[in-house]
Amino acid sequence: MWIAGDRLHDLLGKRRAFLTAKRLLTNQTFRDIHRTDTLDVNQRLKITSLTFLFTDLKGSTELYERVGDLVAFDLVKEHFQILHEIIAAESGAVVKTIGDAVMATFPTPDRALAAALRMREAMLGLNEKHRSEDLLLKIGIHEGPCLAVTLNDRQDYFGQTVNIASRVQALAVSRSILATGSVVDHPRASEILQTDGIKPTARRLPLRGITDEVSVYEIP
């Protein structure tokens, strides 16, 4: 038995650096290189804490109808490229794209929040570049435990945390970022909000398929 103190911290400081499965699977370079390598279909990894970020474009169907398939595809493709770059820069990884939506993971809530704020600014810049308001991004973030699994020959994640993150994103309106309490209350995430002078607005909202209402914060 060790009493927490200088001797204990000195001992722990001598540990060799190690890489967890969580950090490995939430690394874009690793996922790109080992795209076809997955866990055995019967194997599951329990991850105690992972942050999920979901995005979606508002009115993308109307966009295709208004500007045509070719122009709309180029716009959506450019938006995907920007999101991928931001996610990788904030130590996250893209799990998959679903239509015009993105599912990404981050090791900690502050990295996901930083990515979301950068995404919102990037979409404003992209709209200014094209002199339009076509790309309106909706973002939802949630943190919690999950299972790393193989689904449809792809490295994926399963569990209630994933469900809640997806439902939170579905509540977002254009250009809004919605995050749960586990994200906003994270110390480093709170520090980002305070530094940027952002005051989240709290609401208790029902989520489809979730029994209890969830504390959701809108980040203006």
C-alpha positions, 0 to 999 in steps of 0.5 A: 500500500502506498500513501499518495505523495511525492514518492508515489508520484515519482514512482508513477512518473517512471512508467514507460509510455503506453498506448491504450486501445481507445487512443489507437482506435481514435487516431485517424492515421491508424484508421486510414492505414489499417482501414481493412483490419478490424476486431474479430467479429466476436470480440468487443472492447469495453471503453470506459469513456469516449466522446462522440461527435455527429454532424449533419447538413441541414436541407441537403436534399433541397440543396441538390434540387436547387443547384443540381447534383454536380454542384451540390456534390462538389460542395458536400465533398469540400465540406467533408474534406474540411471536417476530416482535416479538423477532426484529425487536427483535434486528435479525433478520427472519422468512424464513418459518413452516412449520407451527408453526415459524419460520425467521429470520435475523440479521446476527450470532450475538450477535443470534440468541443474544439473541433465543433467550434472550428467546424462552425467557423469553417462552414461560415468561411466556406459559405462566404467563399461561395457567396451562399448559405448552402452549408448549414451544419448541425452538430451534437456531442456526447461522452460516455462508455461504449463498446468497440465492435466490428459491424458490417466489416467496419470498425464501429462503436455500439451502446447508449452513448452512441445513441444519445450523441446521435439523438442530440445532433438530431435536435440541433438546428442550423449552425447550432452545437448541442452538447450534453452535461458530460461534455460541458462539465469537463474541466478542459472543455469548460476552460475552452468555453470560458476562454472564448467567452461562450455561455452555454444555455442549458435545457432538459430535453426528451430524446427519442428512445431514451426514458429520462430527459437529458441535460442538453446545452446549446453552445451559441 
